[in-house]
């Protein structure tokens, strides 16, 4: 089974946080993507850092095709994304909200990232970087996050749990740093 969910947040000039859910993921898992099926292989994917870099490269290819500048990899966004994917895999859940109640904006701030805009895509069950990016691009909310030219930085997290419901878990955090 594969699932995807996305959320975004923007901080206005007065510092108010506006949270706009692009898919109803904060209330619970979204329906599986069309054509969703189980991951075919139980063997681990490549080194997580290499897999995460590939997702960034594929995301930037999509942005280039659609007139946006490439996203820069950001270590703080990447740490927050990796920790969230690892948490979802270890605790066998799928949500933008961690089991401890933390939202993606709380997680990226905890890693030291200060932003004026932020967004998050999550996915589970997609066995390769190509499949997860293709899945996000077929979903209007995720596609909007990927193609939001106002977002300038990204971090990706990947984790596996062969015994988990989805086996593979992905988090993609986007941001525009605070000025």
N, C-alpha and C positions, 0 to 999 in steps of 0.2 A: 504494500500500500504506500502511496506517496501523498504528501500533504504540503501545502504552501500557505503562508500567511505573511502579511505585511502591515506595517504601521509607520506613521511619520509624525514628526513634531516640528514646530517652528517657534522660535522665540522672537517676539516682537520688540520694537524699540523700547517699550516700557518694561521689558523683562518678563512679561507674562508668558507662560508656557501654554501653547495651544496643542492639544493632542488630537490628531485626526487619524482614525483607523481607516486604512485603505481596504482592508478585508476584515470581517468580523472575528479577528483572531484573539483579541483581548477578552472576548466573552467565551472563548473556547476554540478548539480546532475547526478549521474551515473544511468544507467538503473536499474530498480527494479530487485532484485534477483529472480532466478527461483523459481516458486511456491509462489511468493509473494501474499499476500492477506491482507485484512484489519484486524486490531486488533479486536478480537472478543468481548472484554469486555470494557465498559467505566468506570468501577470502578478503583480507583487508585491502583497502586501496593503498595507493602510494603514500609516501611521507606526507603528513598533514600540511606542512608548510608549502610543499610543492603543489598539492591539490588546491590549497587556498589561493596561491599565486595564479594558478590556471583560471580560477573563477574570476579573479580581478582582471586578468587579460581578456577573457571572454566578455566580461561586462563592459570593458573599455572598447572592444570591437563593436558592440551594440551601440554604445554612445557615439562613437565615431560615425557609424552609418546613419545616425539620426541627428547629426549636427552638434553634439555636445563635446566638450573637451574631455580628455581622459581624466579619470579619478586618480589621485595620488594615494598610495598606500600609507596608512597612518597606524603606527604601532599601538597606540592606546585603543583605537577602534578595533584593531585586530585582537588585542588581548581580551576586550569585553566580548567580542564575537566568539572567540575560541572558548572562553570560560562558559558562555551560555550554551553553546553546542555541547560541550563536555557535560554540563549539568543536565541538559535534556537527555543525553544518552545514558548517563549514569543513573538517573532517576526515572527514566522511561516515561517522559511526558513530552508534549508538543504545545508550546505557548510562548507568547511574547513576555508573559509575566513569569518570573522564576518561581519555584516552589516556595521561596522565602518572601514572596510578594513584591520583589523588585521589578520595576519596569526597565525597558531598554535605556531610557534616558538616565535613570538612576545608575544603571550598570556602566554606561560610558562616562558619566561624571565621576564615578568611583575610580575609574582608571586614569583620571586627570584630564579628560577631554572636555574642553569648554567650547560651546558651540552657539551659533545663531540659528542653525537649522540642523535637524537630524532626522534620520529615517532608519527603519530596519525591515529587512526581509528575512523570513525563516523558511526552512523547508526540511522535509524528512522523507527518506525512502528513495531519493534519487541517487543512483549508484555512481554517477560520474559528474565532473564539473560541467560537461557539455549538457547533460540531461537536466541538471538543476537550473542552469541559466536559461535553457530552452523553456522549462516549466515556468520560471518567473516571467519570461517574456510573453507567455501566453495568458498571463493573468493581468488584468488592467491595473490593479493597485501596485503590483510588483514592478510591472513595466514602467509605471509612472515614477516610482522611486529610482529605478535604474536610469531612466531618461530625464530626470530632473537636472537640468543644466546648472541650477543654482547650487547643487551639492558638489563639493570639490574633493572630498577625501573618502576613503573606504577602508574597511577592515573586514576580513572574512574569517569565520571560524568553522572548522570541520571536526566532527568526532564520530566514532563508531562504537556500537555495542552490538555484537553479533546476537545477543539474546534479547535485545530491545524490540519493541513493536515495529520499528521502522529500520533498524540496523544502522542507518547513517543519518546524521543530523547536520544541518547547515544554518549558519547565521551570517547575514551580510549587514553590517552597520555602515551607514553613510553619515557624513557631516560636512558642515561648512564652519570653520573655526570662528570663534568670537573675535571681534576686532579689538 
